[in-house]
Each structure stands twice: as C-alpha cells, then as structure tokens.
Amino acid sequence: MLFFTTAVCNLLVLQTNLYYSQSIASKPSTMEWVNVSVEDMMAFIGLVIAMGVVRLPEMDDYWSTDPIMQHRWFTSVMSRTQFKQILWYLHCADNSHSNGNISTDKLRKLRDIVDMLNVSFCQMYTHSQCLSVDESMVGTKCRISFLQYMPKKPKKLG
C-alpha cells in the first residue's frame, strides 16, 4: 500500500471498467462481467505478486484441483475466471483520448500510473549520498520503438 496507493488502485479500477465498456460496445461478448472494485484490484495485484513467488508452469495451475499442484490460497482470494477477466481488460489509460494522435511519449498509455508511482517512490525512499545503480539488459524479441542493441552485452537486444 506504500507504492500501490488507493489512488493508483482507483485509477486502475476506473480504466479497467471503462475499457471493458468500450470493448463490449464495439464487439459484444457472452462473458458475464461484474465491474471491478478496489478490493478486487488489490486482490488481483496481490495474486500477481504471489505468482512471482510461487512459480508454476501454467497460470491455470494456481487454481488446479489436483492434490499435488493445489494451492488453496489462490482459490480463496479470487476465482480463475475473475482473475482472467481482470487480466484481459486491465487498462491504465482511456483509449478515446488518444484520437489516433501518436505522441512522442512512448509510455503515454502508462504515463498516469508511472507519475503516481514516482510520487510514491519519492515519498517513501530517501537516498543516501552513496548510491549505485546497476544497469541490466532484459532480453526481448518484441517489436517496440525503445529497443536497445548493445553488441558487447550477453543479451544483445533488450
């Protein structure tokens, strides 16, 4: 809650519900949707963090009923269907405000969240005089405009 404040969760809830309503208007769905609440979004974020700690091969394995793979905590927090719906429609910015205008800000869809998190980071962490930042390259093969090529690194594209 220090970094993912109520304001961040409220923004995610608002934009996720808005994106669902925009999507359903253009392409009707048979899926039953219940508007996401702040509690649902916080539970979703908690599940994503827990998935980083408890590693399983497939996402569906977290909700498995097989006694060997079963993790009851995941099923007690949220159903698999609800988790996948939030994951499918998770959004951070309103698409209708872009109007097809391509901005020079490459993070324009995440800008509001990034700004809110930066404020939280600055409030919660005060650095000392001796601070060292280590750069690391995260390998990727996706097509993004801010992809870096460094031939002398072990991971050349990232």
Secondary structure, DSSP 8 states (H G I E B T S, - for coil): --SS-HHHHHHHHHHHHHHHHHHHHHS---S------HHHHHHHHHHHHHHHHS--SSGGGGG--STTT--HHHHHH--HHHHHHHHHH--SS-GGGTTT---S-TTTTTHHHHHHHHHHHHHH----S------------S--TT--B-TTSSS-B-
